[in-house]
Amino acid sequence: MTLSATTLLHEAYLAVTRRDDLAFPDHAHFLGYAARAMRGLVVDYARRSRAEKRGGGIYELTLDEDVAPTPERAQQAEQLARLSDAIDELAGLQPSLAELVDLHFFCGYTFAEIASYREVSERTIQRDWQKARMLLHHALLDDSAGS
């Protein structure tokens, strides 16, 4: 199973528009929600791929339709699921850092764009990014040590 960037964008759009109860006070809040929706879609595909492989059917997650499935891709899917879990933990501690990861990593926004949305300096975003990466790194190390 492949997940192209176009499919991901369409699925995220549908996830947002299916909810009648959503209201966003500003563009930044909308982007944060959209980023979480995109991460959820990518991770769901990765988890489904991993579950199907263990059950006998093989579905691979690729973000490029022309890339052949490999065992490395299955490992990447598992790592992506672990990363998502770590981001969820981070959201419980510092939601703004988790949103930053979603916006930058899953949506591809630059630090300058995120700084503009949040109305802070780009340097503030860079410091937050470093902090988020450090916290995620520790969470992933703790997770692998516990496995």
Long-range contacts (C-beta under 8 A, 24 or more apart in sequence): 1-45, 1-48, 1-49, 1-52, 1-59, 1-60, 1-61, 2-60, 2-61, 2-62, 2-63, 2-64, 2-65, 2-67, 3-41, 3-42, 3-45, 3-61, 3-62, 3-63, 4-63, 4-64, 4-65, 5-63, 8-38, 8-41, 8-42, 8-63, 9-38, 11-41, 12-37, 12-38, 12-41, 15-40, 15-41, 27-117, 28-117, 28-118, 31-103, 31-107, 31-109, 31-117, 32-99, 32-102, 32-103, 34-107, 35-99, 35-102, 35-103, 35-106, 35-107, 36-99, 36-102, 38-102, 38-106, 38-107, 39-84, 39-87, 39-102, 39-106, 40-84, 42-80, 42-84, 42-106, 43-80, 43-81, 43-84, 45-77, 46-76, 46-77, 46-78, 46-80, 46-81, 47-77, 47-81, 49-74, 49-77, 50-74, 50-77, 50-78, 50-81, 82-140, 82-143, 82-144, 83-136, 83-140, 85-143, 86-136, 86-139, 86-140, 86-143, 87-136, 89-139, 90-132, 90-135, 90-136, 90-139, 93-135, 94-132, 94-135, 96-128, 97-128, 97-131, 97-132, 97-135, 98-132, 100-125, 100-128, 100-129, 100-132, 101-132, 101-136, 104-129
